Amino acid sequence: MEFQEVVRRRRMVRNFDLDRRVDDAVRDRILRNAMRGPSAGFSQGFEFLVCESASERERFWLATWPPEDDERLPHLVGMRRAPLVVVALSNKDVYLDRYAEADKGWSDRDEARWPVPYWDIDAGFASLLMLLTVVDEGLGACFFGISPERIPGFRDAFGVPEGLNPIGALCIGHRAPDAPSPSIPGRRKQMADVVHLGRW
Ligand SMILES: Cc1cc2nc3c(=O)[nH]c(=O)nc-3n(C[C@H](O)[C@H](O)[C@H](O)COP(=O)(O)O)c2cc1C
């Protein structure tokens, strides 16, 4: 697909065809493209958890967005139909270690020097590459967060090593009819409100 078409078509999809799985080759392309993302100091401090079997997906949803949430967030029903869930996790320690190496010149691991958490940014960049690859493959996906109070349960359920933090997850699959995000199309901001030429 032409690049501009990929960008134009990208939107969060919240309902999936339960009976159509994602081909292994497509899944691998999505993950390989994520690994091509930029990272500060080429630290590559991101990892991905892939939940594909019915039991893995059920474990994921029960730990993060269980059925008791459906009344408040009805779109969860459609999202849970996705045959593939990928969780993006960031590892802050990898960055603190990398920037304490000789070529970076910071001799300690002081977090105060970091303008923003680059570890989370890089996992977000990787996630966007996955979202774009999904569109290029003619599939749909939604990126969503995991509530802070559910993160300990998620860690236990999957044996997530200390130091790795989930920045969000993508449910991925063949699209089924759904309602677009409320931001489409009327709520998208105008360029003049967002872009400042030269100065404010
Ligand atoms: C960091 C982040 C967190 C998000 N969390 C959720 C979420 O928890 N549930 C959800 O349905 N959508 C979530 N979204 C999707 C946004 O609602 C969506 O991107 C926005 O409404 C714009 O719509 P579009 O992406 O379909 O163009 C999230 C998006 C981002 C970037």
The ligand as an ORCA input file, in Angstrom:
! r2SCAN-3c Opt
* xyz 0 1
  C      -1.330      6.235     24.471
  C      -2.680      5.825     23.926
  C      -3.572      5.173     24.758
  C      -4.821      4.763     24.272
  N      -5.659      4.064     25.089
  C      -6.816      3.592     24.580
  C      -7.648      2.746     25.384
  O      -7.342      2.430     26.547
  N      -8.798      2.286     24.823
  C      -9.157      2.595     23.554
  O     -10.203      2.129     23.082
  N      -8.385      3.414     22.755
  C      -7.231      3.887     23.245
  N      -6.425      4.681     22.454
  C      -6.861      5.055     21.101
  C      -7.344      6.494     21.033
  O      -8.609      6.603     21.620
  C      -7.380      6.921     19.554
  O      -6.071      6.837     19.022
  C      -7.912      8.341     19.359
  O      -9.260      8.439     19.762
  C      -7.812      8.788     17.903
  O      -8.541      7.900     17.079
  P      -7.854      7.051     15.905
  O      -6.543      6.508     16.430
  O      -8.858      5.975     15.594
  O      -7.613      8.000     14.783
  C      -5.187      5.079     22.936
  C      -4.281      5.759     22.114
  C      -3.042      6.108     22.595
  C      -2.070      6.809     21.651
*
